[in-house]
Amino acid sequence: MKYVPGVGLITAKKIIEKIIAEKGLDINTIEKSKFAEGLKKLLSMIDAAKNDQLSIPQKIEIIKEYYSPILQATEYDYQVRLLDINVLIDLASRYNSLDKFHYQ
């Protein structure tokens, strides 16, 4: 959450506690906050990536699409980091379940 504009450590902690307590987050409860748009984008990415119909590489690609502009704006070595994500996508293509990928 550190890359969501307007969210610092304290706000991130509060949001995470709210998500845990409510087993999710009603986006309407933060609609007027300064970080609403950024949090909506993050939640949209998470919802898209947790689609069970997608392969592991497809899920990682969704995550990469979300983080690419953030990395480019914040990290001097963003190109190296994106290459690392591409390697992760390639490695993930060898597995048909997240559990197998995670434990290898």
Backbone bond lengths (Angstrom), bond angles and torsions (degrees), N, CA, C in turn:
res aa  C-N    CA-C-N  psi(-1)  N-CA   C-N-CA  omega(-1)  CA-C   N-CA-C  phi
1 M - - - 1.441 - - 1.520 112.06 -
2 K 1.319 116.05 -9.25 1.460 117.60 -176.76 1.527 112.44 -64.55
3 Y 1.311 117.68 -16.89 1.457 120.49 179.67 1.525 113.31 -93.51
4 V 1.318 117.81 -1.33 1.466 120.57 176.71 1.527 107.08 -81.02
5 P 1.332 117.20 119.58 1.467 119.69 -178.53 1.533 111.56 -57.11
6 G 1.333 115.19 132.45 1.461 120.66 178.51 1.514 114.34 89.94
7 V 1.327 117.26 -2.53 1.461 120.73 -179.51 1.527 109.01 -108.55
8 G 1.322 114.66 115.61 1.456 120.94 174.58 1.518 109.22 -101.76
9 L 1.311 116.10 -170.33 1.460 120.63 -177.29 1.526 112.79 -61.98
10 I 1.317 117.49 -43.92 1.466 120.62 -177.96 1.521 110.69 -67.20
11 T 1.320 117.01 -45.36 1.464 120.60 179.09 1.521 110.78 -64.50
12 A 1.323 117.11 -40.98 1.467 120.59 178.31 1.521 110.32 -60.15
13 K 1.315 116.82 -43.16 1.465 120.98 178.91 1.530 110.61 -61.15
14 K 1.324 116.33 -44.25 1.473 120.29 179.74 1.531 111.27 -63.42
15 I 1.320 116.74 -41.73 1.465 120.86 179.77 1.523 109.96 -64.54
16 I 1.308 116.75 -45.29 1.473 120.91 -179.94 1.527 110.44 -62.87
17 E 1.323 117.13 -43.41 1.468 120.39 177.70 1.527 110.88 -60.86
18 K 1.319 116.80 -39.78 1.469 121.72 178.95 1.533 110.37 -65.74
19 I 1.319 116.83 -42.60 1.464 120.84 179.10 1.523 110.12 -62.57
20 I 1.317 117.01 -43.08 1.464 120.83 179.78 1.525 110.90 -65.85
21 A 1.318 116.41 -46.83 1.465 120.76 -177.69 1.526 112.22 -63.77
22 E 1.326 115.91 -38.82 1.467 120.56 -176.14 1.522 112.67 -98.23
23 K 1.335 117.08 2.25 1.470 122.49 -178.23 1.530 111.12 53.95
24 G 1.297 115.38 42.86 1.453 122.59 -179.58 1.516 109.35 147.53
25 L 1.302 116.56 -174.18 1.460 120.61 -179.92 1.515 109.34 -139.53
26 D 1.311 115.15 123.60 1.458 120.86 173.81 1.519 106.90 -82.88
27 I 1.305 116.33 108.70 1.462 121.74 -174.95 1.529 111.68 -59.28
28 N 1.312 116.81 -25.43 1.467 120.08 179.70 1.524 111.96 -65.09
29 T 1.326 117.85 -24.08 1.464 120.09 -178.69 1.524 112.41 -73.14
30 I 1.311 117.98 -17.09 1.466 121.02 179.21 1.526 111.73 -118.13
31 E 1.307 116.52 13.22 1.465 122.62 -173.90 1.530 113.09 -52.51
32 K 1.310 118.44 -36.93 1.462 120.64 -174.49 1.527 113.15 -96.68
33 S 1.316 116.97 3.95 1.457 119.28 -179.45 1.528 110.69 -77.68
34 K 1.324 115.01 161.75 1.470 119.49 -178.81 1.523 112.49 -71.38
35 F 1.320 116.68 -14.53 1.462 120.32 -179.21 1.527 112.88 -106.44
36 A 1.320 117.89 8.55 1.470 121.98 -175.51 1.531 112.49 -57.40
37 E 1.306 117.65 -47.56 1.469 120.31 -176.56 1.528 111.39 -64.07
38 G 1.320 116.63 -44.52 1.455 120.34 179.29 1.519 111.93 -64.57
39 L 1.327 116.34 -39.75 1.462 120.35 179.48 1.529 110.85 -69.27
40 K 1.320 116.96 -35.78 1.475 120.61 175.93 1.525 110.47 -60.52
41 K 1.326 116.42 -43.77 1.466 120.47 179.52 1.524 111.01 -63.40
42 L 1.329 116.46 -41.90 1.464 120.88 178.76 1.531 110.52 -63.20
43 L 1.321 116.61 -46.74 1.465 120.74 -179.69 1.524 111.75 -65.31
44 S 1.324 116.54 -36.18 1.461 120.78 177.53 1.529 110.41 -63.93
45 M 1.328 116.41 -41.83 1.459 120.57 178.04 1.521 110.61 -63.47
46 I 1.335 116.56 -44.10 1.463 120.46 -179.97 1.520 110.61 -62.68
47 D 1.328 116.83 -44.27 1.472 120.26 178.39 1.522 111.29 -60.71
48 A 1.321 117.02 -42.65 1.469 120.32 179.82 1.528 110.87 -65.59
49 A 1.332 116.85 -41.47 1.465 120.54 -175.83 1.523 113.24 -73.64
50 K 1.305 118.13 -20.09 1.468 118.59 -179.42 1.526 113.18 -90.15
51 N 1.312 117.04 7.67 1.459 122.21 176.07 1.525 109.67 -62.98
52 D 1.325 116.74 118.60 1.462 122.10 -177.61 1.524 113.43 -66.70
53 Q 1.308 117.72 -16.71 1.464 121.16 -179.36 1.526 112.56 -79.85
54 L 1.326 116.62 -11.98 1.462 120.71 -177.67 1.524 110.96 -90.44
55 S 1.310 115.40 148.04 1.466 120.44 174.48 1.532 108.62 -74.76
56 I 1.309 115.79 165.89 1.464 119.70 178.79 1.537 110.80 -60.63
57 P 1.337 119.29 -46.23 1.471 118.18 177.59 1.535 113.07 -59.28
58 Q 1.324 116.62 -36.96 1.467 119.37 178.02 1.525 110.85 -64.08
59 K 1.322 116.88 -39.67 1.463 121.08 178.98 1.527 110.23 -64.16
60 I 1.322 116.10 -43.87 1.465 120.04 -179.99 1.529 110.08 -66.28
61 E 1.314 116.86 -36.24 1.475 120.60 177.64 1.530 110.84 -61.80
62 I 1.319 117.80 -40.25 1.469 121.96 177.23 1.525 109.72 -61.59
63 I 1.325 115.89 -43.95 1.462 120.67 178.97 1.526 110.16 -64.37
64 K 1.329 116.15 -41.51 1.467 121.00 178.69 1.531 111.21 -61.50
65 E 1.320 116.41 -42.99 1.468 120.12 179.34 1.525 111.27 -59.92
66 Y 1.321 115.89 -37.56 1.469 120.04 178.55 1.532 110.40 -68.52
67 Y 1.320 117.05 -47.04 1.461 121.05 -173.17 1.526 114.98 -82.28
68 S 1.321 119.13 -19.88 1.467 120.76 -177.22 1.527 113.36 -53.96
69 P 1.330 119.54 -52.53 1.470 117.91 -179.82 1.530 112.71 -66.46
70 I 1.316 116.56 -30.34 1.464 120.10 178.08 1.520 109.68 -67.47
71 L 1.333 116.36 -46.72 1.463 120.04 178.30 1.524 111.03 -61.27
72 Q 1.322 116.27 -42.10 1.461 120.16 -179.28 1.527 111.03 -61.87
73 A 1.332 116.58 -36.54 1.457 120.35 -178.14 1.531 113.61 -81.25
74 T 1.322 117.52 -20.87 1.466 118.84 -171.55 1.521 115.74 -118.80
75 E 1.310 117.99 -18.69 1.466 120.22 -173.52 1.527 110.95 -119.75
76 Y 1.316 116.80 127.65 1.458 120.42 -178.90 1.536 111.94 -65.24
77 D 1.341 116.19 -28.50 1.469 120.69 -178.47 1.532 111.94 -104.70
78 Y 1.319 116.02 33.77 1.464 120.50 -175.55 1.530 112.97 -56.34
79 Q 1.337 117.71 -33.36 1.462 119.71 -178.95 1.529 111.25 -65.00
80 V 1.317 116.81 -39.51 1.465 121.58 177.13 1.526 109.80 -65.19
81 R 1.310 115.84 -42.20 1.464 120.07 179.85 1.530 111.12 -64.10
82 L 1.319 116.91 -39.07 1.468 120.16 177.88 1.528 110.63 -67.03
83 L 1.323 116.55 -36.93 1.469 119.44 175.57 1.532 110.53 -63.42
84 D 1.324 116.14 -39.08 1.471 119.95 176.84 1.528 110.98 -61.44
85 I 1.315 116.18 -39.88 1.471 119.77 178.46 1.522 109.81 -66.03
86 N 1.319 117.05 -37.73 1.469 120.31 177.18 1.527 110.94 -62.61
87 V 1.328 116.78 -38.73 1.469 120.67 176.00 1.522 109.52 -63.24
88 L 1.316 116.90 -42.14 1.465 121.30 177.87 1.531 110.78 -60.87
89 I 1.311 117.16 -41.58 1.464 121.44 177.45 1.522 110.07 -61.65
90 D 1.324 116.50 -43.67 1.464 120.79 178.54 1.527 111.00 -62.59
91 L 1.309 117.46 -45.41 1.465 121.13 178.06 1.530 111.05 -61.90
92 A 1.308 116.53 -41.01 1.468 121.33 -178.04 1.521 111.89 -65.32
93 S 1.321 116.86 -25.96 1.467 119.83 -178.36 1.527 112.32 -66.28
94 R 1.315 116.58 -12.67 1.467 120.83 -179.99 1.530 113.04 -84.89
95 Y 1.306 116.64 -5.55 1.467 120.72 -175.33 1.521 110.60 -123.05
96 N 1.329 114.65 145.50 1.466 118.21 -179.26 1.523 112.35 -105.82
97 S 1.330 117.41 1.09 1.463 118.95 174.95 1.523 109.09 -141.77
98 L 1.291 115.07 148.87 1.450 120.89 -179.73 1.528 111.04 -64.15
99 D 1.319 117.62 -36.33 1.462 121.08 178.61 1.521 110.96 -62.23
100 K 1.334 116.98 -45.72 1.464 119.62 179.32 1.526 111.33 -64.40
101 F 1.311 116.88 -40.59 1.455 121.73 178.35 1.526 110.79 -64.27
102 H 1.302 116.09 -44.35 1.467 122.52 -176.52 1.524 111.75 -64.87
103 Y 1.309 117.27 -39.22 1.464 121.03 -174.23 1.518 114.75 -93.68
104 Q 1.315 118.54 5.92 1.468 120.60 178.59 1.493 111.70 -93.05
